[in-house]
Amino acid sequence: MRLVGENVEQGIISLQEAIEIAEEKGLDLVEISPKATPPVCRIVDYNKFLYDQKKKAKELKANSTKTEIKEIRFGPNTDEHDIDFKTKHAMKFLGDGHKVRAYVFFKGRTIIYQDRGFKLLNDFSERLTNVAKVEMEPKLEGKKLYILLSPKVKK
């Protein structure tokens, strides 16, 4: 195996020799890369090694961005003014980096106006073309007609 670590003579040695060196120093022998030829081991304090790994994982998690999906609801008979109002909200959500799921909810017999729903969602997505891209085309699921928009990546 290949032995690496601080204050350790680096090179290829047997497993027994590596264990003896680790015990001499009062540290642990940790296998870093088992698939390498020969396998790579490091002599470290194992608790400190685990602490450093958790710290790195926590830092990566803190730096990652969480995308939220905001929902905007329409009816098949939604007025033009209401569409403008909800478009402004969608622009704000997309500007903040959130995804927007817009849907038309059909209640009772309004399900016969599916064509209005498709037209409404297509019009809504066209209004947002400069700030959003369509991630999922309008799709009918039960009594709801969905469309999913995500913010455009700024270059």
C-alpha positions in Angstrom: 0.0 0.0 0.0 1.0 3.6 -0.5 1.4 5.5 2.8 0.9 9.3 3.0 0.5 11.7 5.9 2.2 14.4 7.9 5.6 13.6 9.5 5.6 10.2 7.8 8.0 8.8 5.3 5.9 8.5 2.2 6.2 5.4 -0.1 5.0 1.9 -0.7 5.1 -0.4 2.3 3.4 -3.4 3.7 0.2 -3.3 5.8 2.0 -4.5 8.9 4.6 -1.8 8.7 2.0 0.9 8.2 0.0 -0.3 11.3 3.2 -0.3 13.4 4.1 3.2 12.3 0.6 4.4 13.1 0.7 2.8 16.6 4.1 4.3 17.3 2.7 7.8 16.6 -0.5 7.1 18.5 -2.6 7.8 15.4 -4.9 5.8 13.2 -4.4 4.2 9.8 -7.2 5.4 7.4 -7.7 4.0 3.9 -8.2 7.0 1.6 -8.4 5.5 -1.8 -9.1 1.8 -1.9 -9.5 1.5 -5.7 -6.1 2.9 -6.5 -3.2 0.5 -7.3 -1.7 0.2 -4.7 -4.4 1.4 -2.2 -3.6 4.7 -0.5 -3.6 5.0 3.3 -3.0 8.0 5.5 -1.9 8.2 9.1 -4.1 10.7 10.9 -6.2 11.2 14.1 -9.4 9.6 12.9 -11.7 11.8 15.1 -10.1 14.9 13.6 -10.4 13.4 10.1 -14.2 12.8 10.6 -14.6 16.3 12.1 -12.9 17.9 9.0 -15.1 15.9 6.7 -18.3 16.9 8.5 -17.1 20.6 8.4 -16.5 20.4 4.7 -19.9 18.8 4.0 -21.6 21.5 6.2 -19.8 24.3 4.3 -20.8 22.8 0.9 -24.4 22.6 2.1 -24.4 26.2 3.4 -23.1 27.4 0.0 -25.7 25.5 -2.1 -28.7 27.3 -3.3 -32.2 26.0 -2.5 -34.7 26.4 -5.3 -38.3 26.9 -4.2 -41.3 26.3 -6.4 -43.8 29.1 -6.1 -47.4 28.5 -7.3 -49.7 30.8 -9.1 -53.3 29.8 -9.5 -55.7 30.8 -12.3 -59.3 30.0 -13.1 -60.4 29.4 -16.7 -62.2 32.7 -16.7 -59.4 34.8 -15.2 -59.6 38.5 -16.3 -56.8 40.3 -18.2 -56.0 42.6 -15.2 -55.6 39.6 -12.9 -53.2 38.0 -15.4 -51.1 41.2 -15.4 -51.1 41.3 -11.6 -50.0 37.6 -11.3 -47.4 38.1 -14.1 -45.7 40.8 -12.0 -45.6 38.4 -9.0 -44.1 35.6 -11.2 -41.5 38.1 -12.5 -40.5 38.8 -8.9 -40.3 35.1 -8.0 -38.2 34.4 -11.1 -36.0 37.4 -10.3 -35.4 35.9 -6.8 -34.3 32.6 -8.5 -37.4 30.6 -7.7 -39.3 28.3 -10.1 -42.9 29.1 -10.9 -45.6 26.5 -11.3 -48.7 28.2 -12.8 -51.9 26.2 -13.0 -55.5 26.6 -14.1 -57.9 25.0 -11.7 -61.1 23.7 -13.2 -64.0 23.6 -10.8 -67.1 21.6 -11.6 -68.3 22.0 -15.2 -65.5 24.5 -16.1 -63.5 21.5 -17.2 -65.1 21.9 -20.7 -63.1 25.2 -21.1 -59.7 23.4 -21.3 -58.9 25.3 -24.5 -59.1 28.6 -22.5 -56.7 27.1 -19.9 -54.2 26.2 -22.5 -54.5 29.6 -24.1 -54.1 31.4 -20.7 -51.0 29.4 -19.7 -49.4 29.9 -23.1 -50.1 33.6 -23.0 -48.7 33.7 -19.4 -45.5 32.0 -20.5 -45.1 34.3 -23.5 -45.3 37.4 -21.2 -42.4 35.9 -19.2 -40.1 34.9 -22.1 -37.5 37.5 -21.3 -37.0 36.3 -17.7 -38.1 32.6 -17.8 -37.8 29.5 -19.9 -40.5 26.8 -20.0 -39.4 23.7 -18.2 -42.6 21.8 -18.6 -45.2 22.4 -21.3 -48.9 22.7 -20.2 -50.1 19.4 -19.0 -53.5 18.3 -17.7 -53.5 16.3 -14.4 -57.0 15.7 -13.0 -58.7 19.1 -12.6 -55.5 21.1 -12.9 -53.6 22.3 -16.0 -49.9 22.9 -15.1 -47.0 24.7 -16.6 -43.5 25.0 -15.0 -41.2 27.9 -15.6 -37.7 28.3 -14.4 -35.5 31.5 -14.4 -33.2 32.1 -17.3 -29.5 31.8 -16.4 -27.9 35.2 -16.6 -24.6 35.3 -18.5 
